[in-house]
């Protein structure tokens, strides 16, 4: 069995030489990291950290469901914040997407992305 490429119109299209996700022959799903792009317009959603976190997780949910998986099977996410002062607000929204214990493991960090990008958050699950 070969790896399977995952694509769904319910999440932003890949804008480079990568896939939204890959399912391995062993059934593991590896997704591309997401930013808060609206899949209908492929533009950054309006609002702050809460709106962006929600859009990111909706995108990831759609990709995982298209792969035959779901958020309930995620074992690890990595969250990057441009401003650690947004941590509590991001965490509030994040918790609504992972309500079943135990939640996935997760480091959170601020990579120092340029403020001109408009990105408030990004996440990549495993």
Rosetta blueprint (number, residue, H / E / L):
1 X L
2 X L
3 X L
4 X E
5 X E
6 X E
7 X L
8 X L
9 X L
10 X L
11 X L
12 X L
13 X L
14 X L
15 X L
16 X L
17 X L
18 X L
19 X L
20 X L
21 X E
22 X E
23 X E
24 X L
25 X L
26 X L
27 X L
28 X L
29 X E
30 X E
31 X E
32 X L
33 X L
34 X E
35 X L
36 X L
37 X E
38 X E
39 X L
40 X L
41 X L
42 X L
43 X E
44 X E
45 X L
46 X L
47 X L
48 X L
49 X H
50 X H
51 X H
52 X H
53 X H
54 X H
55 X H
56 X H
57 X H
58 X H
59 X H
60 X H
61 X H
62 X H
63 X H
64 X H
65 X H
66 X H
67 X L
68 X L
69 X L
70 X L
71 X H
72 X H
73 X H
74 X L
75 X L
76 X E
77 X E
78 X E
79 X E
80 X E
81 X E
82 X L
83 X L
84 X H
85 X H
86 X H
87 X H
88 X H
89 X H
90 X H
91 X H
92 X H
93 X H
94 X H
95 X H
96 X H
97 X H
98 X L
99 X L
100 X L
101 X L
102 X L
103 X L
104 X L
105 X E
106 X E
107 X E
108 X E
109 X E
110 X L
111 X L
112 X L
113 X L
114 X L
115 X H
116 X H
117 X H
118 X L
119 X L
120 X L
121 X E
122 X E
123 X E
124 X E
125 X E
126 X L
